[in-house]
Amino acid sequence: MTAPAFGGEVSEYYQRFRRGYPPAVGDALATAFELTRDDVVLDLGCGTGQLTRVLAPRAGAVLGMDPEPAMLDQARKAGSPPNVSWLLGADSDVGALAPALGPGRLGAVTVAQALHWMDHARLFAATHPLLRPGGGVAVVTNGEPLWLQDTAWSAALREVVSSHLGTPVHRTCGTDETSQSRYATALSDAGYVVDSQVITYDGSLSIEEIVGGVFSAMSPSQLPAAEARPAFTERVREALSPHGPLREQVRVRILIGTR
């Protein structure tokens, strides 16, 4: 929750427990950028491919790019649609794609729940010449972190996680209004026409899913030792049991910058 380190076991928790995206999110992106089978889409900071796979049926090719080899290994193990390729690289490497892709080749660049690790102003400038007219950048956030939601169970979870880490947990992962406003301003400054959409969905959560989601956001050094994880899970269960049923409403925010 404090460092961009998603290797080792963390990548396994990420693949198993991170929220996926409903088809409506893929439809919204396809509509916003008028994606066709002629388009290439870059999903930057793709993690284990939760959004990459949603985009695959809506474009000719999708490049899932991430700086963590373990995340890409998990993405491949989870199965790849035939038009998806996985690339090792960070936001600072986007400019290096230009010789291979050529100018104006990308229909869209998506960044899902990862922009808070990136130099967003530099990225928005670097992607601009790679995009065809009508293409653009989409910043996607898949709800609030499990430990920062406005529910009693989330507040109880926050106490358990803060106790484990020895420090309060407050990082919003770019979902807060201040970050969203900053990203929108940077997109406009880089020459994009800015718009936004919100797609909501809701569902139930199990204790296993909540604990797995928490572990997916930790660095490997922050994870409880393997033998201590059952006890951690039990602390979460005891803290959250008075607040059931455990449900969340997820707001998928899509910040759209069109070239």
Secondary structure, 3 states (H helix, E strand, C coil): CCCCCCCCHHHHHHHHHCCCCCHHHHHHHHHHCCCCCCCEEEEECCCCCHHHHHHHHHCCEEEEEECCHHHHHHHHHCCCCCCEEEEECCHHHHHHHHHHHCCCCEEEEEEECCHHHCCHHHHHHHHHHHEEEEEEEEEEEECCCHHHCCCHHHHHHHHHHHHHHCCCCCCCCCCCHHHHHHHHHHHHHCCCEEEEEEEEEEEECCHHHHHHHHHHCCCCCCCCCHHHHHHHHHHHHHHHHHHCCCEEEEEEEEEEEEC
